[in-house]
Amino acid sequence: MSVRVDAWVWAVRLAKTRSQATTACKAGHVRVNDATAKPAQAVNIGDVVRVRLHGFDRIYRVVGLATRRGSAAEAALLYDDLTPPAPPRVERPATVIRDPGAGRPTKRDRRDIDRLRGFAR
């Protein structure tokens, strides 16, 4: 038995609607066994489906087939997630608080600078 790839992507909740799943297939964001998938391509148990979601590639192995959309718990039983873990996030250094007077000159400071340069008013 096999299922259309767009129906499977929708049934396992990788796309919110069936039309979004079809559009993703047409745009080339869905690959089955490393080949770009058309919406009507058949998916069988054991196939590897690669889906580009929100700028990241997700890799799934088909464990079960479904044509109707069930609960999230049921959908999780239909695939194995083979996506490698994301690289660790790089922590930014804490915001440096400047010492008073180390930033932009105040109006008073600018007047003093002008006076030193000989631009006194």
Contacts in CASP RR format, 6 or more apart in sequence:
PFRMAT RR
TARGET T0000
AUTHOR 0000-0000-0000
METHOD contacts of the structure
MODEL  1
MSVRVDAWVWAVRLAKTRSQATTACKAGHVRVNDATAKPAQAVNIGDVVR
VRLHGFDRIYRVVGLATRRGSAAEAALLYDDLTPPAPPRVERPATVIRDP
GAGRPTKRDRRDIDRLRGFAR
1 44 0 8 1.000
1 65 0 8 1.000
2 42 0 8 1.000
2 43 0 8 1.000
2 44 0 8 1.000
2 65 0 8 1.000
3 11 0 8 1.000
3 42 0 8 1.000
3 43 0 8 1.000
3 65 0 8 1.000
3 66 0 8 1.000
3 67 0 8 1.000
4 39 0 8 1.000
4 40 0 8 1.000
4 41 0 8 1.000
4 42 0 8 1.000
4 43 0 8 1.000
5 25 0 8 1.000
5 30 0 8 1.000
5 32 0 8 1.000
5 37 0 8 1.000
5 38 0 8 1.000
5 39 0 8 1.000
5 40 0 8 1.000
5 41 0 8 1.000
5 42 0 8 1.000
5 43 0 8 1.000
5 49 0 8 1.000
6 18 0 8 1.000
6 21 0 8 1.000
6 22 0 8 1.000
6 24 0 8 1.000
6 25 0 8 1.000
6 30 0 8 1.000
6 39 0 8 1.000
6 40 0 8 1.000
7 18 0 8 1.000
7 21 0 8 1.000
7 67 0 8 1.000
8 43 0 8 1.000
8 49 0 8 1.000
8 62 0 8 1.000
8 65 0 8 1.000
8 66 0 8 1.000
8 78 0 8 1.000
9 15 0 8 1.000
9 21 0 8 1.000
9 24 0 8 1.000
9 25 0 8 1.000
9 30 0 8 1.000
9 49 0 8 1.000
9 51 0 8 1.000
10 17 0 8 1.000
10 18 0 8 1.000
10 20 0 8 1.000
10 21 0 8 1.000
10 69 0 8 1.000
11 66 0 8 1.000
11 67 0 8 1.000
11 68 0 8 1.000
11 69 0 8 1.000
11 70 0 8 1.000
11 75 0 8 1.000
11 78 0 8 1.000
12 60 0 8 1.000
12 66 0 8 1.000
12 75 0 8 1.000
12 78 0 8 1.000
12 79 0 8 1.000
13 69 0 8 1.000
13 72 0 8 1.000
13 75 0 8 1.000
14 21 0 8 1.000
14 51 0 8 1.000
14 53 0 8 1.000
14 58 0 8 1.000
14 60 0 8 1.000
15 21 0 8 1.000
15 24 0 8 1.000
21 30 0 8 1.000
21 39 0 8 1.000
22 39 0 8 1.000
24 30 0 8 1.000
24 51 0 8 1.000
24 52 0 8 1.000
25 37 0 8 1.000
25 38 0 8 1.000
25 39 0 8 1.000
25 41 0 8 1.000
26 38 0 8 1.000
26 39 0 8 1.000
28 36 0 8 1.000
28 37 0 8 1.000
28 52 0 8 1.000
29 51 0 8 1.000
29 52 0 8 1.000
29 53 0 8 1.000
30 36 0 8 1.000
30 37 0 8 1.000
30 49 0 8 1.000
30 50 0 8 1.000
30 51 0 8 1.000
30 52 0 8 1.000
31 37 0 8 1.000
31 49 0 8 1.000
31 50 0 8 1.000
31 51 0 8 1.000
32 41 0 8 1.000
32 43 0 8 1.000
32 47 0 8 1.000
32 48 0 8 1.000
32 49 0 8 1.000
32 50 0 8 1.000
33 47 0 8 1.000
33 48 0 8 1.000
34 48 0 8 1.000
34 50 0 8 1.000
37 49 0 8 1.000
43 49 0 8 1.000
43 62 0 8 1.000
43 65 0 8 1.000
44 62 0 8 1.000
44 65 0 8 1.000
45 62 0 8 1.000
45 63 0 8 1.000
45 64 0 8 1.000
45 65 0 8 1.000
46 61 0 8 1.000
46 62 0 8 1.000
46 63 0 8 1.000
47 61 0 8 1.000
47 62 0 8 1.000
48 59 0 8 1.000
48 60 0 8 1.000
48 61 0 8 1.000
48 62 0 8 1.000
48 82 0 8 1.000
49 59 0 8 1.000
49 60 0 8 1.000
49 61 0 8 1.000
49 62 0 8 1.000
49 79 0 8 1.000
50 57 0 8 1.000
50 58 0 8 1.000
50 59 0 8 1.000
50 60 0 8 1.000
51 57 0 8 1.000
51 58 0 8 1.000
51 60 0 8 1.000
52 58 0 8 1.000
57 83 0 8 1.000
58 81 0 8 1.000
58 83 0 8 1.000
59 81 0 8 1.000
59 82 0 8 1.000
59 83 0 8 1.000
59 84 0 8 1.000
60 79 0 8 1.000
60 80 0 8 1.000
60 81 0 8 1.000
60 82 0 8 1.000
60 83 0 8 1.000
61 79 0 8 1.000
61 80 0 8 1.000
61 82 0 8 1.000
62 78 0 8 1.000
62 79 0 8 1.000
63 77 0 8 1.000
63 78 0 8 1.000
63 79 0 8 1.000
63 80 0 8 1.000
64 77 0 8 1.000
64 78 0 8 1.000
64 79 0 8 1.000
65 78 0 8 1.000
66 74 0 8 1.000
66 75 0 8 1.000
66 78 0 8 1.000
69 75 0 8 1.000
101 109 0 8 1.000
105 113 0 8 1.000
114 120 0 8 1.000
114 121 0 8 1.000
END
